[in-house]
Every structure is written in C-alpha cells, then in structure tokens.
Amino acid sequence: MAIFKTNPVTDAEAALAGIERNINKTRDRLVAAEDALQKSQDAKREAMAGEEATFEKAVVIAVKAEREAGDLRSVLDDLEAAKAAAESKLAIARETEEREKQAIRLEQTAANVTAPAQAIDRLAKQLAIEFEKLQAAIGLDFGAFYFRDYERPAGRLEKGTPASAREVVSAVLANAIQNAIPDAFDRGQGEGNRLFAVGDVAGVPTLMRVEPGETYSGAETAKAMVTERLRKVAVAVRSGEAPITAGTQAPWVPEPPRPAPIPEVEMIAIKPFKFVSSNWGVKEMIHTHFKALIPEPVAILAEAQGLAHRIGSAEADALLEELAQYRRHNPAYLFDEPGDFVDFGDPCGFMNEELAA
C-alpha cells in the first residue's frame, strides 16, 4: 500500500480556506440572527401593552434571538482567532518550504563544484609539468628578453634588466590563462589580487597588468619573448654581427633563504656585558640595571654567568622593585665604563661567512 506524504503548505492552505468558509457562513447567519433579534425586540416592545400571553411569547422569542446572536458572535470570535493561528501556521510552512528549497539548491551547488574543481587540479598538475619543461628548454642563461627592473611585481627574487627563464614562463602561463579565461583576471585601476601578463606596447613586449581587450596566447607570448628574438640573435651570432655571448647572461640563481630571526628575551642586567649584534660586527653594550631585548644565545650566557635576569622571573621582579624604590630618591641613571663590560663575542654567529655574505 502506497503511503502519500502530505505537504505542510498545502495542508495549511486547505485549513485556512476551510476556516474562511466557515467565517463567511457564520457572518451570514449572524446577520440573519441580528435581524431576527431586532424584529423580536420590536415585537416585545409592542406587546408590552397587550395581553399577558402575547407578551410572554414575545419575550421568549426575543430571548432566544438574543441568545442565538450572542452564540454566533462568540463562534465568529473563535473562528477569527483560528484564522489568525492558521495564517501564522501557513506563513511558517511557506518559510520552511522556501528554506528547504534554498538549502537543497546550496547543497546541489556544492556537490556540482567538486568535479570541475578536481578537473582544474588535474589540469594544473599537467600545466606544472609543461611549465618545468618550458623553463628547462629556455635555460638559466637566457638573456634575450629585457625589461626595466621597476616593472617587476613587488617581491620577485630576480633583479636586474634581463628576465629569468622563470619570469618568461610565468608570463607565458599568465598570458595563456588570460587569453583563454579573461574572467580569471581582475581588471581596472586600484590595488587587487590580479595576475600579471606581458602585453605588446608599441611593438615591444613589456610587463604589465592585464587590461580589457588585450589578449595574447601562451604560444604568441613565447614567440614574442623567446622564439623570434633568439632566432634573430642566432643569425647575428652566426654572421659575426653579434658577440658569441649575445642572447645569454650569467645564470640566474635564487638568493639563499635568509636565516630565521634569532629569538629574543627581555632581560635586566646585573652587570654590564656586550656582544656582536649584526653581521657588520657592531657590538651592543648592555649597561647595569638596564632592560633590553637580548638574543637567546646571549641571554643563556648572561644568565649562566649571573650577569642578567629574565624579565618575569622572581629575581627580576625583586630587582625592579628595589630599583624603583632607589630611583624615587636617585633618579639619575649610572653608566658603566667601557672596560667594565664582559665581552661575549659573537655567540649568535653573525660573523660566520654564510650569514655575513
């Protein structure tokens, strides 16, 4: 046996329609009852001066008419209250239905996104392979394409006039995407997260932000930046019009990553000490009873030799309280003589060749 699931909105609408029908019928009955009541009251007044039996009959009719009209008014009040409740229930049912429709739509959209996003990931992995192939084909010593250093986006590691192979392939990739999918780029004035590509300005490729209407495929970009330029240079080299090194540069090698910053500790000195604080060999001097941020390797030495306390320790708190009391009456600070400082040398290794380079 099939089970049919009812629809809350349809049920609420049917209930409201039934109540409204009963309201209309009850109003019609009330109009008739009030008309009968008015007539019975008129008849009762006329019978007041007549026979007793006639009057008694008129009273019974009037009382009955009044009772019926009162009952119908009460029923109508109940129906109006039921209508208000039914309207509220219908509104809730409709909102619930709309919310469910929207939730289903959102869930369906979420489900539909997964497959295309995974496909883009697969294509991106293939792009990465081709990116490496093209970069290897160009080589590290490629130097035929030039642009001004200030045209580079902020943060690029490359410096100088010649473009690196990585920059060339980056432009090829950006132009290819912009040509195939213009909407992947933010356009217009102002700051924003936008891709950069190479555009043809006055016949000379130059690094630029993408603007509407400018589209170059990846192949066209590679042709402009590499293929045509190197073929022309090759002709000139072969003919002797250009030096053998034309079209090349010293291989670009990324700068080694900078070492992570050395953690620092806030300390207060008990006795003076000094240490190398930069790869220039400059020594920082910490005077007695002065607070300072000390590199962790120096802090360990100073603490071990009883020259300083870490801020927040019980010893440092006691010393700071003692100094506060003292400076209420002696506000002047005393500085140590140069020969008084314990020299820790270079515990942070700033003067090591790799760090000083």
Secondary structure, DSSP 8 states (H G I E B T S, - for coil): -------HHHHHHHHHHHHHHHHHHHHHHHHHHHHHHHHHHHHHHHHTTS-HHHHHHHHHHHHHHHHHHHHHHHHHHHHHHHHHHHHHHHHHHHHHHHHHHHHHHHHHHHHHHHHHHHHHHHHHHHHHHHHHHHHHHH-TTB-S-B--GGGS-TT-S--SSB--HHHHHHHHHHHHHHHH-GGGS--SSS-----EEEEEETTEEEEEE--TT----HHHHHIIIIIHHHHHHHHHHHHTSS-TTTTB-S-------------EEEEEESS-EEEE-STT--EEEE-TT-EEEEEHHHHHHHHHTTSEEETTSHHHHHHHHHHHHHHHH--------GGG-EE---TT-TTSHHHH-
